[in-house]
C-alpha cells in the first residue's frame, strides 16, 4: 500500500471533522455525529444518523 500524504492526515484529522460538524449543525439545525471509521483514507465520518451500537462514536454535536 502506498504511503499516505502528510497533508491528508492534517486535512482528515479530528479537529477538522469537529469543525465541520459544528458548521453543519449551525446550518441545518440537526444533530451531527462524528464517527471513527478505522479507514486511513477517511478516519472520521460525519452523519446526521444516530450511530449503531458497533460504530465508533467520537462526538455528538447537539
mmJSON file of the N, C-alpha and C atoms, coordinates in Angstrom:
{"data_MODEL":{"atom_site":{
"group_PDB":["ATOM","ATOM","ATOM","ATOM","ATOM","ATOM","ATOM","ATOM","ATOM","ATOM","ATOM","ATOM","ATOM","ATOM","ATOM","ATOM","ATOM","ATOM","ATOM","ATOM","ATOM","ATOM","ATOM","ATOM","ATOM","ATOM","ATOM","ATOM","ATOM","ATOM","ATOM","ATOM","ATOM","ATOM","ATOM","ATOM","ATOM","ATOM","ATOM","ATOM","ATOM","ATOM","ATOM","ATOM","ATOM","ATOM","ATOM","ATOM","ATOM","ATOM","ATOM","ATOM","ATOM","ATOM","ATOM","ATOM","ATOM","ATOM","ATOM","ATOM","ATOM","ATOM","ATOM","ATOM","ATOM","ATOM","ATOM","ATOM","ATOM","ATOM","ATOM","ATOM","ATOM","ATOM","ATOM","ATOM","ATOM","ATOM","ATOM","ATOM","ATOM","ATOM","ATOM","ATOM","ATOM","ATOM","ATOM","ATOM","ATOM","ATOM","ATOM","ATOM","ATOM","ATOM","ATOM","ATOM","ATOM","ATOM","ATOM","ATOM","ATOM","ATOM","ATOM","ATOM","ATOM","ATOM","ATOM","ATOM","ATOM","ATOM","ATOM","ATOM","ATOM","ATOM","ATOM","ATOM","ATOM","ATOM","ATOM","ATOM","ATOM","ATOM","ATOM","ATOM","ATOM","ATOM","ATOM","ATOM","ATOM","ATOM","ATOM","ATOM","ATOM","ATOM","ATOM","ATOM","ATOM","ATOM","ATOM","ATOM","ATOM","ATOM","ATOM","ATOM","ATOM","ATOM","ATOM","ATOM","ATOM","ATOM","ATOM","ATOM","ATOM","ATOM","ATOM","ATOM","ATOM","ATOM","ATOM","ATOM","ATOM","ATOM","ATOM","ATOM","ATOM","ATOM","ATOM","ATOM","ATOM","ATOM","ATOM","ATOM","ATOM","ATOM","ATOM","ATOM","ATOM","ATOM","ATOM","ATOM","ATOM","ATOM","ATOM","ATOM","ATOM","ATOM"],
"id":[1,2,3,4,5,6,7,8,9,10,11,12,13,14,15,16,17,18,19,20,21,22,23,24,25,26,27,28,29,30,31,32,33,34,35,36,37,38,39,40,41,42,43,44,45,46,47,48,49,50,51,52,53,54,55,56,57,58,59,60,61,62,63,64,65,66,67,68,69,70,71,72,73,74,75,76,77,78,79,80,81,82,83,84,85,86,87,88,89,90,91,92,93,94,95,96,97,98,99,100,101,102,103,104,105,106,107,108,109,110,111,112,113,114,115,116,117,118,119,120,121,122,123,124,125,126,127,128,129,130,131,132,133,134,135,136,137,138,139,140,141,142,143,144,145,146,147,148,149,150,151,152,153,154,155,156,157,158,159,160,161,162,163,164,165,166,167,168,169,170,171,172,173,174,175,176,177,178,179,180,181,182,183,184,185,186],
"type_symbol":["N","C","C","N","C","C","N","C","C","N","C","C","N","C","C","N","C","C","N","C","C","N","C","C","N","C","C","N","C","C","N","C","C","N","C","C","N","C","C","N","C","C","N","C","C","N","C","C","N","C","C","N","C","C","N","C","C","N","C","C","N","C","C","N","C","C","N","C","C","N","C","C","N","C","C","N","C","C","N","C","C","N","C","C","N","C","C","N","C","C","N","C","C","N","C","C","N","C","C","N","C","C","N","C","C","N","C","C","N","C","C","N","C","C","N","C","C","N","C","C","N","C","C","N","C","C","N","C","C","N","C","C","N","C","C","N","C","C","N","C","C","N","C","C","N","C","C","N","C","C","N","C","C","N","C","C","N","C","C","N","C","C","N","C","C","N","C","C","N","C","C","N","C","C","N","C","C","N","C","C","N","C","C","N","C","C"],
"label_atom_id":["N","CA","C","N","CA","C","N","CA","C","N","CA","C","N","CA","C","N","CA","C","N","CA","C","N","CA","C","N","CA","C","N","CA","C","N","CA","C","N","CA","C","N","CA","C","N","CA","C","N","CA","C","N","CA","C","N","CA","C","N","CA","C","N","CA","C","N","CA","C","N","CA","C","N","CA","C","N","CA","C","N","CA","C","N","CA","C","N","CA","C","N","CA","C","N","CA","C","N","CA","C","N","CA","C","N","CA","C","N","CA","C","N","CA","C","N","CA","C","N","CA","C","N","CA","C","N","CA","C","N","CA","C","N","CA","C","N","CA","C","N","CA","C","N","CA","C","N","CA","C","N","CA","C","N","CA","C","N","CA","C","N","CA","C","N","CA","C","N","CA","C","N","CA","C","N","CA","C","N","CA","C","N","CA","C","N","CA","C","N","CA","C","N","CA","C","N","CA","C","N","CA","C","N","CA","C","N","CA","C","N","CA","C","N","CA","C"],
"label_alt_id":[null,null,null,null,null,null,null,null,null,null,null,null,null,null,null,null,null,null,null,null,null,null,null,null,null,null,null,null,null,null,null,null,null,null,null,null,null,null,null,null,null,null,null,null,null,null,null,null,null,null,null,null,null,null,null,null,null,null,null,null,null,null,null,null,null,null,null,null,null,null,null,null,null,null,null,null,null,null,null,null,null,null,null,null,null,null,null,null,null,null,null,null,null,null,null,null,null,null,null,null,null,null,null,null,null,null,null,null,null,null,null,null,null,null,null,null,null,null,null,null,null,null,null,null,null,null,null,null,null,null,null,null,null,null,null,null,null,null,null,null,null,null,null,null,null,null,null,null,null,null,null,null,null,null,null,null,null,null,null,null,null,null,null,null,null,null,null,null,null,null,null,null,null,null,null,null,null,null,null,null,null,null,null,null,null,null],
"label_comp_id":["UNK","UNK","UNK","UNK","UNK","UNK","UNK","UNK","UNK","UNK","UNK","UNK","UNK","UNK","UNK","UNK","UNK","UNK","UNK","UNK","UNK","UNK","UNK","UNK","UNK","UNK","UNK","UNK","UNK","UNK","UNK","UNK","UNK","UNK","UNK","UNK","UNK","UNK","UNK","UNK","UNK","UNK","UNK","UNK","UNK","UNK","UNK","UNK","UNK","UNK","UNK","UNK","UNK","UNK","UNK","UNK","UNK","UNK","UNK","UNK","UNK","UNK","UNK","UNK","UNK","UNK","UNK","UNK","UNK","UNK","UNK","UNK","UNK","UNK","UNK","UNK","UNK","UNK","UNK","UNK","UNK","UNK","UNK","UNK","UNK","UNK","UNK","UNK","UNK","UNK","UNK","UNK","UNK","UNK","UNK","UNK","UNK","UNK","UNK","UNK","UNK","UNK","UNK","UNK","UNK","UNK","UNK","UNK","UNK","UNK","UNK","UNK","UNK","UNK","UNK","UNK","UNK","UNK","UNK","UNK","UNK","UNK","UNK","UNK","UNK","UNK","UNK","UNK","UNK","UNK","UNK","UNK","UNK","UNK","UNK","UNK","UNK","UNK","UNK","UNK","UNK","UNK","UNK","UNK","UNK","UNK","UNK","UNK","UNK","UNK","UNK","UNK","UNK","UNK","UNK","UNK","UNK","UNK","UNK","UNK","UNK","UNK","UNK","UNK","UNK","UNK","UNK","UNK","UNK","UNK","UNK","UNK","UNK","UNK","UNK","UNK","UNK","UNK","UNK","UNK","UNK","UNK","UNK","UNK","UNK","UNK"],
"label_asym_id":["A","A","A","A","A","A","A","A","A","A","A","A","A","A","A","A","A","A","A","A","A","A","A","A","A","A","A","A","A","A","A","A","A","A","A","A","A","A","A","A","A","A","A","A","A","A","A","A","A","A","A","A","A","A","A","A","A","A","A","A","A","A","A","A","A","A","A","A","A","A","A","A","A","A","A","A","A","A","A","A","A","A","A","A","A","A","A","A","A","A","A","A","A","A","A","A","A","A","A","A","A","A","A","A","A","A","A","A","A","A","A","A","A","A","A","A","A","A","A","A","A","A","A","A","A","A","A","A","A","A","A","A","A","A","A","A","A","A","A","A","A","A","A","A","A","A","A","A","A","A","A","A","A","A","A","A","A","A","A","A","A","A","A","A","A","A","A","A","A","A","A","A","A","A","A","A","A","A","A","A","A","A","A","A","A","A"],
"label_entity_id":["1","1","1","1","1","1","1","1","1","1","1","1","1","1","1","1","1","1","1","1","1","1","1","1","1","1","1","1","1","1","1","1","1","1","1","1","1","1","1","1","1","1","1","1","1","1","1","1","1","1","1","1","1","1","1","1","1","1","1","1","1","1","1","1","1","1","1","1","1","1","1","1","1","1","1","1","1","1","1","1","1","1","1","1","1","1","1","1","1","1","1","1","1","1","1","1","1","1","1","1","1","1","1","1","1","1","1","1","1","1","1","1","1","1","1","1","1","1","1","1","1","1","1","1","1","1","1","1","1","1","1","1","1","1","1","1","1","1","1","1","1","1","1","1","1","1","1","1","1","1","1","1","1","1","1","1","1","1","1","1","1","1","1","1","1","1","1","1","1","1","1","1","1","1","1","1","1","1","1","1","1","1","1","1","1","1"],
"label_seq_id":[1,1,1,2,2,2,3,3,3,4,4,4,5,5,5,6,6,6,7,7,7,8,8,8,9,9,9,10,10,10,11,11,11,12,12,12,13,13,13,14,14,14,15,15,15,16,16,16,17,17,17,18,18,18,19,19,19,20,20,20,21,21,21,22,22,22,23,23,23,24,24,24,25,25,25,26,26,26,27,27,27,28,28,28,29,29,29,30,30,30,31,31,31,32,32,32,33,33,33,34,34,34,35,35,35,36,36,36,37,37,37,38,38,38,39,39,39,40,40,40,41,41,41,42,42,42,43,43,43,44,44,44,45,45,45,46,46,46,47,47,47,48,48,48,49,49,49,50,50,50,51,51,51,52,52,52,53,53,53,54,54,54,55,55,55,56,56,56,57,57,57,58,58,58,59,59,59,60,60,60,61,61,61,62,62,62],
"pdbx_PDB_ins_code":[null,null,null,null,null,null,null,null,null,null,null,null,null,null,null,null,null,null,null,null,null,null,null,null,null,null,null,null,null,null,null,null,null,null,null,null,null,null,null,null,null,null,null,null,null,null,null,null,null,null,null,null,null,null,null,null,null,null,null,null,null,null,null,null,null,null,null,null,null,null,null,null,null,null,null,null,null,null,null,null,null,null,null,null,null,null,null,null,null,null,null,null,null,null,null,null,null,null,null,null,null,null,null,null,null,null,null,null,null,null,null,null,null,null,null,null,null,null,null,null,null,null,null,null,null,null,null,null,null,null,null,null,null,null,null,null,null,null,null,null,null,null,null,null,null,null,null,null,null,null,null,null,null,null,null,null,null,null,null,null,null,null,null,null,null,null,null,null,null,null,null,null,null,null,null,null,null,null,null,null,null,null,null,null,null,null],
"Cartn_x":[0.844,0.0,0.891,0.511,1.289,1.222,2.274,2.328,1.334,0.57,-0.382,0.345,-0.135,0.451,0.273,1.277,1.116,0.008,-0.218,-1.299,-2.649,-2.819,-4.079,-4.35,-3.335,-3.558,-3.979,-3.474,-3.898,-5.306,-5.641,-6.972,-8.069,-7.705,-8.703,-8.634,-8.102,-7.968,-9.265,-9.264,-10.462,-10.864,-9.902,-10.228,-11.022,-10.661,-11.407,-12.796,-12.901,-14.211,-15.115,-14.56,-15.325,-15.8,-14.913,-15.273,-16.361,-16.255,-17.27,-18.611,-18.593,-19.836,-20.51,-19.736,-20.29,-20.938,-20.234,-20.795,-22.07,-22.089,-23.298,-24.436,-24.15,-25.176,-25.746,-24.878,-25.344,-26.177,-25.815,-26.519,-27.86,-27.887,-29.093,-29.972,-29.369,-30.118,-30.31,-29.671,-29.818,-28.599,-28.815,-27.729,-26.752,-25.471,-24.429,-23.625,-23.188,-22.384,-21.065,-19.962,-18.643,-18.287,-18.027,-17.724,-16.3,-15.655,-14.338,-14.574,-13.926,-14.178,-13.165,-11.934,-10.894,-10.242,-10.664,-10.125,-9.091,-7.838,-6.831,-7.113,-7.863,-8.219,-9.257,-10.211,-11.254,-11.418,-10.552,-10.583,-11.82,-12.47,-13.682,-14.778,-16.019,-17.178,-18.196,-18.874,-19.908,-21.249,-22.227,-23.535,-24.623,-25.825,-26.991,-27.677,-27.338,-27.972,-27.314,-28.132,-27.605,-26.825,-25.617,-24.788,-25.319,-24.993,-25.334,-24.425,-24.792,-24.031,-22.581,-22.328,-20.976,-20.131,-20.694,-19.936,-19.203,-18.057,-17.205,-17.585,-18.567,-18.982,-17.867,-17.482,-16.456,-17.077,-18.091,-18.656,-20.095,-20.942,-22.312,-22.458,-22.725,-22.93,-24.423,-24.925,-26.37,-26.828],
"Cartn_y":[-1.181,0.0,1.247,2.236,3.466,4.276,5.013,5.895,7.043,7.35,8.455,9.777,10.799,12.124,12.698,13.399,14.078,15.133,15.709,16.681,16.021,14.791,14.068,13.907,13.573,13.378,14.681,15.814,17.106,17.468,17.17,17.525,16.61,15.409,14.423,14.166,15.095,14.857,15.173,14.843,15.041,16.507,17.406,18.832,19.341,18.913,19.331,18.704,17.447,16.789,17.492,17.848,18.553,19.917,20.67,21.987,21.868,20.86,20.663,20.274,19.417,19.024,20.235,21.131,22.355,23.218,23.396,24.222,23.625,22.305,21.653,21.811,21.652,21.817,23.229,24.231,25.623,25.898,25.278,25.5,24.775,23.51,22.698,22.67,22.911,22.794,21.355,20.421,18.995,18.496,17.524,16.909,16.26,16.306,15.686,14.734,13.651,12.652,12.497,12.495,12.237,10.806,9.986,8.572,8.268,7.372,6.874,5.702,5.721,4.699,3.565,3.834,2.818,2.773,3.645,3.725,4.855,4.576,5.637,6.722,6.415,7.41,8.388,7.884,8.715,8.266,8.751,8.266,8.68,9.766,10.226,10.474,10.233,10.463,11.242,12.179,12.986,12.571,12.372,11.932,12.507,12.619,13.026,11.823,10.646,9.412,8.924,8.616,8.093,6.808,6.692,5.521,4.243,3.124,1.814,1.538,0.575,0.262,-0.122,-0.731,-1.195,-0.149,1.034,2.086,2.922,3.468,4.192,5.647,5.924,7.307,8.041,9.182,10.018,11.245,11.814,13.07,13.229,13.817,14.146,15.659,16.34,17.785,18.01,18.454,18.608,20.021],
"Cartn_z":[0.0,0.0,0.0,-0.76,-0.871,0.423,0.676,1.849,1.667,2.698,2.628,2.837,2.173,2.26,3.667,4.191,5.48,5.425,4.253,4.093,4.34,3.863,4.082,5.567,6.34,7.775,8.448,7.972,8.538,8.101,6.847,6.332,6.865,7.27,7.722,9.219,9.988,11.416,12.17,13.446,14.274,14.355,14.482,14.608,13.41,12.228,11.027,11.001,11.393,11.437,12.447,13.588,14.618,14.105,13.478,12.949,11.889,11.036,10.002,10.625,11.63,12.311,12.947,13.529,14.122,13.042,11.919,10.826,10.262,10.073,9.558,10.552,11.846,12.884,12.858,12.737,12.694,11.448,10.33,9.067,9.02,9.436,9.292,10.531,11.703,12.95,13.391,12.719,13.046,13.811,14.667,15.419,14.442,14.786,13.97,14.842,14.243,14.935,14.2,14.938,14.366,14.736,13.72,13.924,13.495,14.21,13.813,12.87,11.7,10.692,10.686,11.136,11.037,9.66,8.753,7.4,7.348,6.978,6.964,5.925,4.9,3.885,4.443,5.223,5.845,7.299,8.195,9.574,10.371,9.975,10.659,9.626,10.051,9.195,9.998,9.33,9.972,9.381,10.259,9.808,10.703,10.162,10.95,11.571,11.086,11.537,12.823,13.804,15.077,14.79,15.323,15.008,15.644,15.001,15.551,16.744,17.539,18.758,18.449,17.283,16.973,16.236,15.976,15.318,16.365,15.991,16.911,17.078,17.917,18.185,18.894,18.336,18.951,19.575,18.907,19.362,18.868,19.696,19.32,19.454,18.33,18.332,18.382,19.51,19.704,19.435],
"occupancy":[1.0,1.0,1.0,1.0,1.0,1.0,1.0,1.0,1.0,1.0,1.0,1.0,1.0,1.0,1.0,1.0,1.0,1.0,1.0,1.0,1.0,1.0,1.0,1.0,1.0,1.0,1.0,1.0,1.0,1.0,1.0,1.0,1.0,1.0,1.0,1.0,1.0,1.0,1.0,1.0,1.0,1.0,1.0,1.0,1.0,1.0,1.0,1.0,1.0,1.0,1.0,1.0,1.0,1.0,1.0,1.0,1.0,1.0,1.0,1.0,1.0,1.0,1.0,1.0,1.0,1.0,1.0,1.0,1.0,1.0,1.0,1.0,1.0,1.0,1.0,1.0,1.0,1.0,1.0,1.0,1.0,1.0,1.0,1.0,1.0,1.0,1.0,1.0,1.0,1.0,1.0,1.0,1.0,1.0,1.0,1.0,1.0,1.0,1.0,1.0,1.0,1.0,1.0,1.0,1.0,1.0,1.0,1.0,1.0,1.0,1.0,1.0,1.0,1.0,1.0,1.0,1.0,1.0,1.0,1.0,1.0,1.0,1.0,1.0,1.0,1.0,1.0,1.0,1.0,1.0,1.0,1.0,1.0,1.0,1.0,1.0,1.0,1.0,1.0,1.0,1.0,1.0,1.0,1.0,1.0,1.0,1.0,1.0,1.0,1.0,1.0,1.0,1.0,1.0,1.0,1.0,1.0,1.0,1.0,1.0,1.0,1.0,1.0,1.0,1.0,1.0,1.0,1.0,1.0,1.0,1.0,1.0,1.0,1.0,1.0,1.0,1.0,1.0,1.0,1.0,1.0,1.0,1.0,1.0,1.0,1.0],
"B_iso_or_equiv":[0.0,0.0,0.0,0.0,0.0,0.0,0.0,0.0,0.0,0.0,0.0,0.0,0.0,0.0,0.0,0.0,0.0,0.0,0.0,0.0,0.0,0.0,0.0,0.0,0.0,0.0,0.0,0.0,0.0,0.0,0.0,0.0,0.0,0.0,0.0,0.0,0.0,0.0,0.0,0.0,0.0,0.0,0.0,0.0,0.0,0.0,0.0,0.0,0.0,0.0,0.0,0.0,0.0,0.0,0.0,0.0,0.0,0.0,0.0,0.0,0.0,0.0,0.0,0.0,0.0,0.0,0.0,0.0,0.0,0.0,0.0,0.0,0.0,0.0,0.0,0.0,0.0,0.0,0.0,0.0,0.0,0.0,0.0,0.0,0.0,0.0,0.0,0.0,0.0,0.0,0.0,0.0,0.0,0.0,0.0,0.0,0.0,0.0,0.0,0.0,0.0,0.0,0.0,0.0,0.0,0.0,0.0,0.0,0.0,0.0,0.0,0.0,0.0,0.0,0.0,0.0,0.0,0.0,0.0,0.0,0.0,0.0,0.0,0.0,0.0,0.0,0.0,0.0,0.0,0.0,0.0,0.0,0.0,0.0,0.0,0.0,0.0,0.0,0.0,0.0,0.0,0.0,0.0,0.0,0.0,0.0,0.0,0.0,0.0,0.0,0.0,0.0,0.0,0.0,0.0,0.0,0.0,0.0,0.0,0.0,0.0,0.0,0.0,0.0,0.0,0.0,0.0,0.0,0.0,0.0,0.0,0.0,0.0,0.0,0.0,0.0,0.0,0.0,0.0,0.0,0.0,0.0,0.0,0.0,0.0,0.0],
"pdbx_formal_charge":[null,null,null,null,null,null,null,null,null,null,null,null,null,null,null,null,null,null,null,null,null,null,null,null,null,null,null,null,null,null,null,null,null,null,null,null,null,null,null,null,null,null,null,null,null,null,null,null,null,null,null,null,null,null,null,null,null,null,null,null,null,null,null,null,null,null,null,null,null,null,null,null,null,null,null,null,null,null,null,null,null,null,null,null,null,null,null,null,null,null,null,null,null,null,null,null,null,null,null,null,null,null,null,null,null,null,null,null,null,null,null,null,null,null,null,null,null,null,null,null,null,null,null,null,null,null,null,null,null,null,null,null,null,null,null,null,null,null,null,null,null,null,null,null,null,null,null,null,null,null,null,null,null,null,null,null,null,null,null,null,null,null,null,null,null,null,null,null,null,null,null,null,null,null,null,null,null,null,null,null,null,null,null,null,null,null],
"auth_seq_id":[1,1,1,2,2,2,3,3,3,4,4,4,5,5,5,6,6,6,7,7,7,8,8,8,9,9,9,10,10,10,11,11,11,12,12,12,13,13,13,14,14,14,15,15,15,16,16,16,17,17,17,18,18,18,19,19,19,20,20,20,21,21,21,22,22,22,23,23,23,24,24,24,25,25,25,26,26,26,27,27,27,28,28,28,29,29,29,30,30,30,31,31,31,32,32,32,33,33,33,34,34,34,35,35,35,36,36,36,37,37,37,38,38,38,39,39,39,40,40,40,41,41,41,42,42,42,43,43,43,44,44,44,45,45,45,46,46,46,47,47,47,48,48,48,49,49,49,50,50,50,51,51,51,52,52,52,53,53,53,54,54,54,55,55,55,56,56,56,57,57,57,58,58,58,59,59,59,60,60,60,61,61,61,62,62,62],
"auth_comp_id":["UNK","UNK","UNK","UNK","UNK","UNK","UNK","UNK","UNK","UNK","UNK","UNK","UNK","UNK","UNK","UNK","UNK","UNK","UNK","UNK","UNK","UNK","UNK","UNK","UNK","UNK","UNK","UNK","UNK","UNK","UNK","UNK","UNK","UNK","UNK","UNK","UNK","UNK","UNK","UNK","UNK","UNK","UNK","UNK","UNK","UNK","UNK","UNK","UNK","UNK","UNK","UNK","UNK","UNK","UNK","UNK","UNK","UNK","UNK","UNK","UNK","UNK","UNK","UNK","UNK","UNK","UNK","UNK","UNK","UNK","UNK","UNK","UNK","UNK","UNK","UNK","UNK","UNK","UNK","UNK","UNK","UNK","UNK","UNK","UNK","UNK","UNK","UNK","UNK","UNK","UNK","UNK","UNK","UNK","UNK","UNK","UNK","UNK","UNK","UNK","UNK","UNK","UNK","UNK","UNK","UNK","UNK","UNK","UNK","UNK","UNK","UNK","UNK","UNK","UNK","UNK","UNK","UNK","UNK","UNK","UNK","UNK","UNK","UNK","UNK","UNK","UNK","UNK","UNK","UNK","UNK","UNK","UNK","UNK","UNK","UNK","UNK","UNK","UNK","UNK","UNK","UNK","UNK","UNK","UNK","UNK","UNK","UNK","UNK","UNK","UNK","UNK","UNK","UNK","UNK","UNK","UNK","UNK","UNK","UNK","UNK","UNK","UNK","UNK","UNK","UNK","UNK","UNK","UNK","UNK","UNK","UNK","UNK","UNK","UNK","UNK","UNK","UNK","UNK","UNK","UNK","UNK","UNK","UNK","UNK","UNK"],
"auth_asym_id":["A","A","A","A","A","A","A","A","A","A","A","A","A","A","A","A","A","A","A","A","A","A","A","A","A","A","A","A","A","A","A","A","A","A","A","A","A","A","A","A","A","A","A","A","A","A","A","A","A","A","A","A","A","A","A","A","A","A","A","A","A","A","A","A","A","A","A","A","A","A","A","A","A","A","A","A","A","A","A","A","A","A","A","A","A","A","A","A","A","A","A","A","A","A","A","A","A","A","A","A","A","A","A","A","A","A","A","A","A","A","A","A","A","A","A","A","A","A","A","A","A","A","A","A","A","A","A","A","A","A","A","A","A","A","A","A","A","A","A","A","A","A","A","A","A","A","A","A","A","A","A","A","A","A","A","A","A","A","A","A","A","A","A","A","A","A","A","A","A","A","A","A","A","A","A","A","A","A","A","A","A","A","A","A","A","A"],
"auth_atom_id":["N","CA","C","N","CA","C","N","CA","C","N","CA","C","N","CA","C","N","CA","C","N","CA","C","N","CA","C","N","CA","C","N","CA","C","N","CA","C","N","CA","C","N","CA","C","N","CA","C","N","CA","C","N","CA","C","N","CA","C","N","CA","C","N","CA","C","N","CA","C","N","CA","C","N","CA","C","N","CA","C","N","CA","C","N","CA","C","N","CA","C","N","CA","C","N","CA","C","N","CA","C","N","CA","C","N","CA","C","N","CA","C","N","CA","C","N","CA","C","N","CA","C","N","CA","C","N","CA","C","N","CA","C","N","CA","C","N","CA","C","N","CA","C","N","CA","C","N","CA","C","N","CA","C","N","CA","C","N","CA","C","N","CA","C","N","CA","C","N","CA","C","N","CA","C","N","CA","C","N","CA","C","N","CA","C","N","CA","C","N","CA","C","N","CA","C","N","CA","C","N","CA","C","N","CA","C","N","CA","C","N","CA","C","N","CA","C"],
"pdbx_PDB_model_num":[1,1,1,1,1,1,1,1,1,1,1,1,1,1,1,1,1,1,1,1,1,1,1,1,1,1,1,1,1,1,1,1,1,1,1,1,1,1,1,1,1,1,1,1,1,1,1,1,1,1,1,1,1,1,1,1,1,1,1,1,1,1,1,1,1,1,1,1,1,1,1,1,1,1,1,1,1,1,1,1,1,1,1,1,1,1,1,1,1,1,1,1,1,1,1,1,1,1,1,1,1,1,1,1,1,1,1,1,1,1,1,1,1,1,1,1,1,1,1,1,1,1,1,1,1,1,1,1,1,1,1,1,1,1,1,1,1,1,1,1,1,1,1,1,1,1,1,1,1,1,1,1,1,1,1,1,1,1,1,1,1,1,1,1,1,1,1,1,1,1,1,1,1,1,1,1,1,1,1,1,1,1,1,1,1,1]
}}}
